[in-house]
Amino acid sequence: MLQEKKGDELVLNEKEVICGLYPRVSTEDQVREGFSLDEQEESLRKLCEYKGYKIYKVYREEGVSAKNMKRPKFQEMIQDMKDGKINKIVVYKLDRLTRSIQDLETICKLLEETHCSLESKCEELNTETSTGVFFMRMTTILAQLEIERTSERTKFGLAGAIKKGQPPRS
């Protein structure tokens, strides 16, 4: 349920919430974190059932990194949002949607333009509030930092292996 202001009072708007669920795993995530698409989807479905949200579609993205927005199911979901088929995106964790600050700002702009919102189950954030948007930005900054640190460690490890005469594995 959304609230809108009429004069000096808040009025409940009974606008139906129609969601696009976005579970995503990369190959590295599955190995490191151990959560699968099925587990994410089940958790998101339960959240929607509890909150009374209708599910339009599940956009399952498997084996795809969130380093950019060039993901087939993500693009399909964004188009459905633009076409007015969904008015909320629900993710398990924010880093399932993006790990890029720049992409997050693009997503926030799209959400605003299409009068849609974003909700994350694990972080309990919701872009319908200014605090939710702030928390979402901070969470993405930390996710981007983790990507950059992992890249630095990988490069450092490869350089060490090369110095020892060990060829990098592909």
Backbone as a printed PyTorch tensor [residue, N CA C, xyz], in Angstrom:
tensor([[[  0.8260,  -1.1680,   0.0000],
         [  0.0000,   0.0000,   0.0000],
         [  0.8800,   1.2450,   0.0000]],

        [[  0.5610,   2.1800,  -0.8210],
         [  1.3120,   3.4110,  -0.9180],
         [  0.5390,   4.5210,  -0.2350]],

        [[  1.2630,   5.5480,   0.1940],
         [  0.6200,   6.7100,   0.7940],
         [  0.8110,   7.8920,  -0.1240]],

        [[ -0.2080,   8.7030,  -0.2310],
         [ -0.0670,   9.9460,  -0.9800],
         [ -0.6850,  11.0590,  -0.1640]],

        [[ -0.1860,  12.2430,  -0.3610],
         [ -0.6320,  13.3850,   0.4230],
         [ -1.7110,  14.1390,  -0.3330]],

        [[ -2.8400,  14.3850,   0.3320],
         [ -3.9190,  15.2100,  -0.2090],
         [ -4.1630,  16.3020,   0.8090]],

        [[ -3.7520,  17.5020,   0.4490],
         [ -3.8510,  18.6010,   1.4090],
         [ -2.8920,  18.3530,   2.5550]],

        [[ -3.4110,  18.3800,   3.7690],
         [ -2.5780,  18.1670,   4.9530],
         [ -2.6390,  16.7440,   5.4880]],

        [[ -3.3660,  15.8540,   4.8120],
         [ -3.4970,  14.5050,   5.3470],
         [ -2.9340,  13.4520,   4.4050]],

        [[ -2.4740,  12.3550,   5.0030],
         [ -2.0000,  11.2180,   4.2170],
         [ -3.1720,  10.2900,   3.9560]],

        [[ -3.2840,   9.8530,   2.7140],
         [ -4.3660,   8.9560,   2.3300],
         [ -3.7410,   7.6910,   1.7670]],

        [[ -4.2670,   6.5340,   2.1620],
         [ -3.7570,   5.2780,   1.6200],
         [ -4.2190,   5.1220,   0.1790]],

        [[ -3.2860,   4.7650,  -0.6650],
         [ -3.5700,   4.5120,  -2.0690],
         [ -3.5660,   2.9930,  -2.2390]],

        [[ -4.6560,   2.4390,  -2.6510],
         [ -4.7950,   0.9930,  -2.7690],
         [ -4.2120,   0.4500,  -4.0670]],

        [[ -3.2060,   1.1160,  -4.6080],
         [ -2.5750,   0.6790,  -5.8520],
         [ -2.0300,  -0.7370,  -5.6840]],

        [[ -2.3830,  -1.5890,  -6.6120],
         [ -1.9360,  -2.9720,  -6.5750],
         [ -0.4360,  -3.0490,  -6.8580]],

        [[  0.2710,  -3.8230,  -6.0490],
         [  1.7070,  -3.9960,  -6.2360],
         [  1.9210,  -5.2340,  -7.0990]],

        [[  2.5240,  -4.9980,  -8.2720],
         [  2.7940,  -6.0840,  -9.2130],
         [  4.3090,  -6.1550,  -9.3950]],

        [[  4.8530,  -7.2970,  -9.0060],
         [  6.3090,  -7.4390,  -8.8990],
         [  6.9370,  -8.2230, -10.0400]],

        [[  8.1760,  -7.8460, -10.2600],
         [  9.0930,  -8.6470, -11.0370],
         [ 10.1350,  -9.1560, -10.0610]],

        [[ 10.2710, -10.4610,  -9.9360],
         [ 11.2780, -11.0340,  -9.0440],
         [ 12.5660, -11.2250,  -9.8340]],

        [[ 13.6920, -10.8410,  -9.2090],
         [ 14.9660, -10.9440,  -9.9190],
         [ 15.9880, -11.7270,  -9.0980]],

        [[ 15.9430, -13.0660,  -9.2010],
         [ 17.0160, -13.8660,  -8.6020],
         [ 18.1730, -13.9690,  -9.5930]],

        [[ 19.4060, -13.8410,  -9.0880],
         [ 20.5860, -13.9240,  -9.9550],
         [ 21.7290, -14.5740,  -9.2020]],

        [[ 22.4520, -15.4120,  -9.9060],
         [ 23.7070, -15.9500,  -9.3830],
         [ 24.7380, -15.9350, -10.5030]],

        [[ 25.9690, -15.6670, -10.1000],
         [ 27.0840, -15.8600, -11.0170],
         [ 27.7300, -17.1730, -10.5970]],

        [[ 28.5690, -17.6980, -11.4320],
         [ 29.2520, -18.9480, -11.0990],
         [ 30.0380, -18.7910,  -9.8060]],

        [[ 30.7170, -17.6430,  -9.6410],
         [ 31.5130, -17.3930,  -8.4340],
         [ 30.6220, -17.3380,  -7.1920]],

        [[ 29.4400, -16.7050,  -7.3270],
         [ 28.5120, -16.5980,  -6.1960],
         [ 28.0980, -17.9780,  -5.7010]],

        [[ 27.7920, -18.8700,  -6.6380],
         [ 27.3270, -20.1970,  -6.2580],
         [ 28.4050, -20.9380,  -5.4670]],

        [[ 29.6480, -20.7860,  -5.8830],
         [ 30.7460, -21.4590,  -5.2000],
         [ 31.0060, -20.8110,  -3.8470]],

        [[ 31.1040, -19.4860,  -3.8310],
         [ 31.4810, -18.7440,  -2.6290],
         [ 30.3470, -18.6560,  -1.6180]],

        [[ 29.1500, -18.3030,  -2.0530],
         [ 28.0450, -18.0140,  -1.1470],
         [ 27.1340, -19.2160,  -0.9230]],

        [[ 27.0100, -20.0520,  -1.9260],
         [ 26.2200, -21.2550,  -1.7860],
         [ 24.7160, -21.0700,  -1.8910]],

        [[ 24.2310, -19.8900,  -2.2740],
         [ 22.7750, -19.7920,  -2.4290],
         [ 22.4050, -19.8870,  -3.8920]],

        [[ 21.3480, -20.6320,  -4.1300],
         [ 20.9630, -20.9480,  -5.4990],
         [ 19.8060, -20.0740,  -5.9590]],

        [[ 19.5370, -20.1470,  -7.2370],
         [ 18.3890, -19.4360,  -7.7990],
         [ 17.0840, -19.9200,  -7.1800]],

        [[ 16.9690, -21.2280,  -7.0110],
         [ 15.7380, -21.7850,  -6.4400],
         [ 15.4900, -21.2600,  -5.0300]],

        [[ 16.5400, -21.2010,  -4.2110],
         [ 16.3840, -20.6960,  -2.8450],
         [ 15.9860, -19.2220,  -2.8500]],

        [[ 16.6330, -18.4330,  -3.7170],
         [ 16.2820, -17.0140,  -3.8090],
         [ 14.8230, -16.8540,  -4.2420]],

        [[ 14.4410, -17.5650,  -5.2870],
         [ 13.0800, -17.4390,  -5.8040],
         [ 12.0490, -17.8320,  -4.7490]],

        [[ 12.2870, -18.9260,  -4.0640],
         [ 11.3450, -19.3710,  -3.0250],
         [ 11.1940, -18.3110,  -1.9280]],

        [[ 12.3100, -17.7450,  -1.5130],
         [ 12.2920, -16.7150,  -0.4800],
         [ 11.5310, -15.4670,  -0.9480]],

        [[ 11.7480, -15.0720,  -2.1980],
         [ 11.0600, -13.8990,  -2.7420],
         [  9.5660, -14.1490,  -2.8920]],

        [[  9.2020, -15.3530,  -3.3050],
         [  7.7790, -15.6920,  -3.4270],
         [  7.0840, -15.6230,  -2.0700]],

        [[  7.7460, -16.1280,  -1.0320],
         [  7.1740, -16.0790,   0.3210],
         [  7.0070, -14.6370,   0.7910]],

        [[  7.9920, -13.7880,   0.5030],
         [  7.9040, -12.3770,   0.8780],
         [  6.6960, -11.7240,   0.1990]],

        [[  6.5310, -11.9850,  -1.0970],
         [  5.4180, -11.3950,  -1.8420],
         [  4.0740, -11.9060,  -1.3170]],

        [[  4.0110, -13.1780,  -1.0140],
         [  2.7820, -13.7410,  -0.4650],
         [  2.4490, -13.0700,   0.8650]],

        [[  3.4400, -12.9390,   1.7340],
         [  3.2490, -12.3220,   3.0430],
         [  2.7630, -10.8750,   2.9260]],

        [[  3.3230, -10.1400,   1.9630],
         [  2.9910,  -8.7240,   1.8170],
         [  1.7980,  -8.4700,   0.8920]],

        [[  1.2730,  -9.5190,   0.2810],
         [  0.1260,  -9.3580,  -0.6070],
         [  0.4630,  -8.7980,  -1.9740]],

        [[  1.7110,  -8.9880,  -2.4140],
         [  2.1370,  -8.5290,  -3.7310],
         [  1.7720,  -9.5900,  -4.7620]],

        [[  1.3980,  -9.1450,  -5.9450],
         [  1.1860, -10.0700,  -7.0590],
         [  2.4970, -10.1940,  -7.8240]],

        [[  2.7720, -11.3870,  -8.3250],
         [  3.9940, -11.6240,  -9.0920],
         [  3.6300, -11.6810, -10.5670]],

        [[  4.2200, -10.7780, -11.3420],
         [  4.0070, -10.7770, -12.7880],
         [  4.9140, -11.8110, -13.4420]],

        [[  6.2010, -11.7950, -13.0440],
         [  7.1610, -12.6690, -13.7070],
         [  8.4120, -12.8160, -12.8480]],

        [[  9.0980, -13.9460, -13.0320],
         [ 10.3920, -14.1850, -12.3920],
         [ 11.4490, -14.1130, -13.4880]],

        [[ 12.4270, -13.2390, -13.2840],
         [ 13.4950, -13.0150, -14.2670],
         [ 14.7640, -13.6760, -13.7350]],

        [[ 14.9050, -14.9690, -13.9710],
         [ 16.0290, -15.7490, -13.4310],
         [ 17.2800, -15.5530, -14.2850]],

        [[ 18.3500, -15.1070, -13.6310],
         [ 19.6110, -14.8520, -14.3300],
         [ 20.6690, -15.7660, -13.7140]],

        [[ 21.1310, -16.7460, -14.4960],
         [ 22.0910, -17.7220, -13.9670],
         [ 23.4420, -17.5870, -14.6520]],

        [[ 24.4940, -17.5830, -13.8390],
         [ 25.8530, -17.5480, -14.3560],
         [ 26.2460, -16.2130, -14.9550]],

        [[ 25.6090, -15.1190, -14.4940],
         [ 25.8480, -13.7950, -15.0540],
         [ 26.2670, -12.8450, -13.9310]],

        [[ 27.3460, -12.1120, -14.1660],
         [ 27.8400, -11.1430, -13.1950],
         [ 26.9810,  -9.8840, -13.1890]],

        [[ 26.9850,  -9.1840, -12.0530],
         [ 26.2510,  -7.9210, -11.9400],
         [ 27.1650,  -6.7250, -12.1600]],

        [[ 28.2890,  -6.9410, -12.8300],
         [ 29.2410,  -5.8430, -13.0210],
         [ 28.7270,  -4.7860, -13.9930]],

        [[ 27.7360,  -5.1450, -14.8270],
         [ 27.1050,  -4.1560, -15.7020],
         [ 25.6440,  -4.5500, -15.9220]],

        [[ 24.9420,  -3.7760, -16.7200],
         [ 23.5080,  -4.0360, -16.9230],
         [ 23.2310,  -4.8140, -18.2070]],

        [[ 24.2640,  -5.3390, -18.8470],
         [ 24.1040,  -6.1130, -20.0800],
         [ 23.7860,  -7.5620, -19.7320]],

        [[ 22.5730,  -7.7520, -19.1820],
         [ 22.1060,  -9.0760, -18.7930],
         [ 20.7250,  -9.2730, -19.4120]],

        [[ 20.5130, -10.3680, -20.1220],
         [ 19.2530, -10.5560, -20.8570],
         [ 17.9910, -10.4350, -19.9980]],

        [[ 17.9290, -11.1430, -18.8950],
         [ 16.7180, -11.1180, -18.0690],
         [ 16.5590,  -9.7700, -17.3650]],

        [[ 17.6600,  -9.1540, -16.9840],
         [ 17.6110,  -7.8270, -16.3810],
         [ 17.0100,  -6.8340, -17.3740]],

        [[ 17.4760,  -6.8770, -18.6330],
         [ 16.9630,  -5.9690, -19.6520],
         [ 15.4770,  -6.2240, -19.9380]],

        [[ 15.0930,  -7.4860, -19.9210],
         [ 13.6800,  -7.8330, -20.1180],
         [ 12.8380,  -7.2430, -18.9880]],

        [[ 13.3380,  -7.3440, -17.7480],
         [ 12.6260,  -6.8030, -16.5920],
         [ 12.5080,  -5.2780, -16.6960]],

        [[ 13.5860,  -4.6090, -17.0830],
         [ 13.5660,  -3.1510, -17.2300],
         [ 12.5390,  -2.7510, -18.2950]],

        [[ 12.4800,  -3.4890, -19.3930],
         [ 11.4960,  -3.1780, -20.4420],
         [ 10.0760,  -3.3570, -19.9230]],

        [[  9.8390,  -4.4280, -19.1600],
         [  8.5050,  -4.6470, -18.5850],
         [  8.1450,  -3.5250, -17.6140]],

        [[  9.1360,  -3.0200, -16.8960],
         [  8.9150,  -1.8970, -15.9850],
         [  8.5200,  -0.6560, -16.8030]],

        [[  9.2540,  -0.3800, -17.8670],
         [  8.9530,   0.7690, -18.7370],
         [  7.5760,   0.6340, -19.3770]],

        [[  7.1820,  -0.6080, -19.7010],
         [  5.8870,  -0.8670, -20.3300],
         [  4.7320,  -0.8820, -19.3290]],

        [[  5.0350,  -0.6830, -18.0460],
         [  3.9930,  -0.6260, -17.0230],
         [  3.4620,  -1.9780, -16.5800]],

        [[  4.1670,  -3.0460, -16.8940],
         [  3.7160,  -4.3850, -16.5090],
         [  4.0200,  -4.6980, -15.0580]],

        [[  5.0630,  -4.0650, -14.4990],
         [  5.4140,  -4.2360, -13.0860],
         [  5.6150,  -2.8510, -12.4640]],

        [[  5.3720,  -2.7710, -11.1450],
         [  5.6230,  -1.5070, -10.4550],
         [  6.5270,  -1.6850,  -9.2360]],

        [[  7.1110,  -2.8770,  -9.1170],
         [  8.0760,  -3.1250,  -8.0510],
         [  9.0150,  -4.2360,  -8.4870]],

        [[ 10.3030,  -4.0420,  -8.2230],
         [ 11.3020,  -5.0870,  -8.4200],
         [ 11.6520,  -5.6170,  -7.0380]],

        [[ 11.6570,  -6.9320,  -6.9050],
         [ 12.0020,  -7.5460,  -5.6230],
         [ 13.2270,  -8.4370,  -5.8310]],

        [[ 14.2570,  -8.1850,  -5.0250],
         [ 15.5020,  -8.9470,  -5.0940],
         [ 15.7960,  -9.5610,  -3.7340]],

        [[ 16.5950, -10.6080,  -3.7330],
         [ 16.9960, -11.2570,  -2.4900],
         [ 17.9750, -10.3730,  -1.7180]],

        [[ 19.0090,  -9.9150,  -2.4270],
         [ 19.9980,  -8.9820,  -1.8820],
         [ 20.2690,  -7.9550,  -2.9610]],

        [[ 20.6180,  -6.7610,  -2.5580],
         [ 20.8540,  -5.6930,  -3.5220],
         [ 21.9660,  -6.0400,  -4.5060]],

        [[ 22.9960,  -6.7550,  -4.0330],
         [ 24.0920,  -7.0880,  -4.9590],
         [ 23.6750,  -8.1110,  -6.0160]],

        [[ 22.4820,  -8.6810,  -5.9020],
         [ 21.9380,  -9.5180,  -6.9770],
         [ 21.5390,  -8.6290,  -8.1460]],

        [[ 21.1400,  -7.3900,  -7.8700],
         [ 20.7010,  -6.4580,  -8.8980],
         [ 21.8800,  -5.7290,  -9.5280]],

        [[ 22.7660,  -5.1750,  -8.7030],
         [ 23.9270,  -4.4570,  -9.2210],
         [ 25.0110,  -4.3620,  -8.1600]],

        [[ 26.2360,  -4.2370,  -8.6490],
         [ 27.3760,  -3.9710,  -7.7740],
         [ 28.0950,  -2.7230,  -8.2520]],

        [[ 27.4350,  -1.9520,  -9.0750],
         [ 28.0180,  -0.7520,  -9.6570],
         [ 27.2510,   0.4770,  -9.1950]],

        [[ 27.9680,   1.4480,  -8.6540],
         [ 27.3360,   2.6870,  -8.2050],
         [ 26.7080,   3.4140,  -9.3890]],

        [[ 27.4180,   3.4460, -10.5040],
         [ 26.9080,   4.1240, -11.6970],
         [ 25.6160,   3.4630, -12.1920]],

        [[ 25.6020,   2.1410, -12.2490],
         [ 24.3980,   1.4350, -12.6850],
         [ 23.2520,   1.6390, -11.6960]],

        [[ 23.5750,   1.6890, -10.4030],
         [ 22.5370,   1.9130,  -9.3960],
         [ 21.8450,   3.2540,  -9.6350]],

        [[ 22.6090,   4.2850,  -9.9380],
         [ 22.0160,   5.6000, -10.1980],
         [ 21.1100,   5.5510, -11.4280]],

        [[ 21.5260,   4.7970, -12.4460],
         [ 20.6880,   4.6220, -13.6410],
         [ 19.3910,   3.9080, -13.2650]],

        [[ 19.5010,   2.8670, -12.4440],
         [ 18.3200,   2.1150, -11.9970],
         [ 17.4040,   3.0100, -11.1760]],

        [[ 17.9760,   3.8050, -10.2590],
         [ 17.1670,   4.7180,  -9.4330],
         [ 16.3940,   5.7030, -10.3110]],

        [[ 17.0560,   6.2260, -11.3390],
         [ 16.4040,   7.1600, -12.2540],
         [ 15.2550,   6.4770, -12.9930]],

        [[ 15.4840,   5.2420, -13.4580],
         [ 14.4270,   4.4830, -14.1370],
         [ 13.2550,   4.2080, -13.1990]],

        [[ 13.5520,   3.8600, -11.9580],
         [ 12.4910,   3.6070, -10.9810],
         [ 11.6300,   4.8560, -10.8010]],

        [[ 12.2930,   5.9850, -10.6650],
         [ 11.5760,   7.2490, -10.4770],
         [ 10.7320,   7.5910, -11.7080]],

        [[ 11.3210,   7.4690, -12.8900],
         [ 10.6140,   7.8060, -14.1380],
         [  9.3970,   6.9240, -14.3660]],

        [[  9.4690,   5.6660, -13.9480],
         [  8.3770,   4.7140, -14.2030],
         [  7.4590,   4.5220, -12.9940]],

        [[  7.6900,   5.2990, -11.9410],
         [  6.8910,   5.2170, -10.7100],
         [  6.9070,   3.8110, -10.1270]],

        [[  8.0770,   3.2020, -10.1940],
         [  8.2820,   1.8660,  -9.6420],
         [  9.1500,   1.9560,  -8.3930]],

        [[  9.2090,   0.8700,  -7.6630],
         [ 10.0650,   0.8230,  -6.4820],
         [ 10.8700,  -0.4660,  -6.4900]],

        [[ 11.8250,  -0.5200,  -5.5840],
         [ 12.7150,  -1.6690,  -5.4440],
         [ 12.6800,  -2.1050,  -3.9920]],

        [[ 12.6040,  -3.3890,  -3.7860],
         [ 12.6250,  -3.9250,  -2.4280],
         [ 13.6080,  -5.0870,  -2.3710]],

        [[ 14.4160,  -5.0960,  -1.3120],
         [ 15.3800,  -6.1630,  -1.0900],
         [ 15.0080,  -6.9070,   0.1760]],

        [[ 14.9340,  -8.2120,   0.0880],
         [ 14.5300,  -9.0070,   1.2390],
         [ 15.5630,  -8.9590,   2.3640]],

        [[ 16.8150,  -9.2170,   2.0470],
         [ 17.8350,  -9.3300,   3.0920],
         [ 18.1930,  -8.0040,   3.7500]],

        [[ 18.2740,  -6.9480,   2.9670],
         [ 18.6330,  -5.6620,   3.5440],
         [ 17.4220,  -4.9140,   4.0930]],

        [[ 16.2420,  -5.4590,   3.8590],
         [ 15.0020,  -4.8160,   4.2860],
         [ 14.9620,  -3.3610,   3.8500]],

        [[ 15.3510,  -3.1200,   2.6030],
         [ 15.2820,  -1.7560,   2.1000],
         [ 14.1710,  -1.6440,   1.0900]],

        [[ 13.6760,  -0.4260,   0.9830],
         [ 12.5720,  -0.1510,   0.0890],
         [ 12.7600,   1.2680,  -0.4360]],

        [[ 12.7730,   1.4460,  -1.7310],
         [ 13.0470,   2.7540,  -2.3170],
         [ 11.8620,   3.7060,  -2.2430]],

        [[ 10.8090,   3.3180,  -1.5730],
         [  9.6790,   4.2230,  -1.4020],
         [  9.9630,   5.2670,  -0.3230]],

        [[ 11.1050,   5.1320,   0.3830],
         [ 11.4770,   6.1190,   1.4000],
         [ 12.8700,   6.6670,   1.1050]],

        [[ 13.1350,   7.8820,   1.5470],
         [ 14.4610,   8.4790,   1.3360],
         [ 15.5260,   7.6940,   2.0910]],

        [[ 15.1920,   7.1750,   3.2630],
         [ 16.1420,   6.3650,   4.0310],
         [ 16.4670,   5.0850,   3.2730]],

        [[ 15.4690,   4.4780,   2.6400],
         [ 15.6940,   3.2700,   1.8460],
         [ 16.6230,   3.5260,   0.6710]],

        [[ 16.4540,   4.6560,  -0.0040],
         [ 17.3160,   5.0080,  -1.1380],
         [ 18.7450,   5.2490,  -0.6510]],

        [[ 18.8890,   5.9570,   0.4680],
         [ 20.2190,   6.2140,   1.0350],
         [ 20.9050,   4.8990,   1.3820]],

        [[ 20.2080,   4.0080,   2.0730],
         [ 20.7840,   2.7310,   2.4720],
         [ 21.1590,   1.9010,   1.2530]],

        [[ 20.3410,   1.9660,   0.2200],
         [ 20.6240,   1.2280,  -1.0080],
         [ 21.9320,   1.7200,  -1.6310]],

        [[ 22.1200,   3.0190,  -1.6630],
         [ 23.3580,   3.5690,  -2.2250],
         [ 24.5740,   3.1380,  -1.4110]],

        [[ 24.4720,   3.1790,  -0.1070],
         [ 25.5980,   2.7890,   0.7560],
         [ 25.9270,   1.3030,   0.5780]],

        [[ 24.9240,   0.4680,   0.4720],
         [ 25.1310,  -0.9690,   0.2820],
         [ 25.8430,  -1.2330,  -1.0450]],

        [[ 25.4760,  -0.4910,  -2.0830],
         [ 26.1090,  -0.6730,  -3.3930],
         [ 27.5560,  -0.2040,  -3.3770]],

        [[ 27.8310,   0.8640,  -2.6590],
         [ 29.2210,   1.3290,  -2.5330],
         [ 30.0790,   0.2270,  -1.9220]],

        [[ 29.5690,  -0.4380,  -0.8960],
         [ 30.3170,  -1.5310,  -0.2640],
         [ 30.4770,  -2.7220,  -1.2080]],

        [[ 29.4550,  -3.0230,  -1.9920],
         [ 29.5450,  -4.1280,  -2.9610],
         [ 30.5830,  -3.8180,  -4.0400]],

        [[ 30.6320,  -2.5620,  -4.5030],
         [ 31.6170,  -2.1900,  -5.5110],
         [ 33.0250,  -2.2690,  -4.9270]],

        [[ 33.1810,  -1.8560,  -3.6820],
         [ 34.4820,  -1.9660,  -3.0120],
         [ 34.9440,  -3.4230,  -2.9770]],

        [[ 34.0460,  -4.3330,  -2.6770],
         [ 34.3950,  -5.7540,  -2.6260],
         [ 34.8540,  -6.2620,  -3.9900]],

        [[ 34.1890,  -5.8380,  -5.0640],
         [ 34.6080,  -6.2370,  -6.4140],
         [ 36.0130,  -5.7250,  -6.7000]],

        [[ 36.2720,  -4.4700,  -6.3700],
         [ 37.5820,  -3.8780,  -6.6360],
         [ 38.6800,  -4.5490,  -5.8130]],

        [[ 38.3890,  -4.8890,  -4.5600],
         [ 39.3720,  -5.5590,  -3.7140],
         [ 39.6560,  -6.9710,  -4.2230]],

        [[ 38.6260,  -7.6690,  -4.6660],
         [ 38.8100,  -9.0150,  -5.2220],
         [ 39.6740,  -8.9480,  -6.4700]],

        [[ 39.4380,  -7.9440,  -7.3130],
         [ 40.2380,  -7.7620,  -8.5250],
         [ 41.7050,  -7.5040,  -8.1680]],

        [[ 41.9380,  -6.6590,  -7.1620],
         [ 43.3100,  -6.3730,  -6.7320],
         [ 44.0010,  -7.6460,  -6.2330]],

        [[ 43.3040,  -8.4390,  -5.4330],
         [ 43.8900,  -9.6790,  -4.9060],
         [ 44.2050, -10.6570,  -6.0320]],

        [[ 43.3080, -10.7420,  -7.0040],
         [ 43.5240, -11.6470,  -8.1330],
         [ 44.7520, -11.2310,  -8.9350]],

        [[ 44.8550,  -9.9440,  -9.2370],
         [ 46.0210,  -9.4430,  -9.9940],
         [ 47.3140,  -9.6810,  -9.2190]],

        [[ 47.2800,  -9.4550,  -7.9130],
         [ 48.4490,  -9.6610,  -7.0680],
         [ 48.8640, -11.1400,  -7.0810]],

        [[ 47.8770, -12.0270,  -6.9660],
         [ 48.1430, -13.4680,  -6.9910],
         [ 48.6970, -13.9300,  -8.3200]],

        [[ 48.1440, -13.4000,  -9.4210],
         [ 48.6450, -13.7620, -10.7520],
         [ 50.0830, -13.2910, -10.9440]],

        [[ 50.3780, -12.0780, -10.4880],
         [ 51.7390, -11.5570, -10.6130],
         [ 52.7170, -12.4300,  -9.8380]],

        [[ 52.3100, -12.8660,  -8.6370],
         [ 53.1630, -13.7420,  -7.8290],
         [ 53.3960, -15.0810,  -8.4930]],

        [[ 52.3380, -15.6360,  -9.0840],
         [ 52.4620, -16.9270,  -9.7600],
         [ 53.3990, -16.8230, -10.9640]],

        [[ 53.2800, -15.7470, -11.7100],
         [ 54.1410, -15.5470, -12.8870],
         [ 55.6000, -15.4140, -12.4560]],

        [[ 55.8600, -14.6840, -11.3640],
         [ 57.2300, -14.5340, -10.8600],
         [ 57.8360, -15.8810, -10.4720]],

        [[ 56.9850, -16.7950,  -9.9940],
         [ 57.4520, -18.1210,  -9.6010],
         [ 57.5260, -19.0760, -10.7820]],

        [[ 57.1710, -18.5940, -11.9760],
         [ 57.2160, -19.4300, -13.1690],
         [ 55.9980, -20.3160, -13.3330]],

        [[ 54.9410, -20.0450, -12.5940],
         [ 53.7140, -20.8270, -12.7170],
         [ 52.7610, -20.1030, -13.6560]],

        [[ 52.3890, -20.7390, -14.7580],
         [ 51.4780, -20.0770, -15.6960],
         [ 50.0840, -19.9420, -15.0810]],

        [[ 49.4070, -18.8260, -15.3630],
         [ 48.0520, -18.6640, -14.8570],
         [ 47.1190, -19.7230, -15.4360]],

        [[ 46.1640, -20.1630, -14.6270],
         [ 45.1640, -21.1430, -15.0820],
         [ 44.0070, -20.4050, -15.7140]],

        [[ 43.4340, -21.0380, -16.7180],
         [ 42.2680, -20.3950, -17.3560],
         [ 40.9910, -21.0690, -16.9580]]])
